[in-house]
Amino acid sequence: MENRRGISYRGFIPVRREPSDSSEMVSQVLFGETFRILEEEEQWTLISLDFDLYEGWVGKGSINVLKSNNGPEMETDAPLYETGSIVKVPFTTVMDLNLSSQLILPAGSVCPEASGSIASIGGRRFEILNEDAWIKPHKDSDPEEIGNGLISISYLWGGRSGFGFDCSGLVQTLCRMMGIHIPRDSKQQAGLGSIINFIHEIRKGDLAFFENASGEIAHVGMVLDQGRILHSHNQVRIDKLDQQGIYNTECEDYTHKLRIIKRIVSTT
């Protein structure tokens, strides 16, 4: 198959493990994200997301195939988000000027640089209705400030958007807003960075990984200051963190056993 690429003009597109509606959702393609088309099978397309190289199947009718004449930004391997902005609030709206219709975009959606309030993405024009809902990725972005705006969003297996996050999807999104690109899954994320050996040496922005009963990495969250952690467990929440793990004050018990803390991002 020729080197073809596509883009999402939807809030999110489910990425499934197998080419079937009944297959589990393992990730999502968000608005503005681009990907490579690897294979096609009847009503399904196997893709590799440009952002994190995650592979999975999406419905063929849910994507838009890009053509080389859609603009110079489509003729390069550089993803759109590298010079653009990301939705930081649970959701916001834009107007699709080509279709004269409104789109609801969840946190994590991306958009290239806009001219005023108008952005051109792959030949389609969109009007940004709330510029305060967007953030430009920057190493000085405060994960706690961003996270506070996402508190109570439900846990969703395979979710990486304001319509639902799993634990690694939340951490990946926070890092992305801080200008750091990390893999999709917690086991992959745990392979990055340097180990922090003592609990008193951790700082905001460190990633804490937790193990299941089999000793495998099964959960991740982002460390805040004052012995707290931001993570997605039932919902996006802030809990206490110590050398044992995550202590949930609601159930008055530990919910996750600490395995390792890694320094991947650097914040002040």
Summary of the structure (lengths in Angstrom):
residues: 268
radius of gyration: 18.7
end to end distance: 46.7
largest distance: 58.4
contacts: 892
relative contact order: 0.13
helix: 15%
strand: 42%
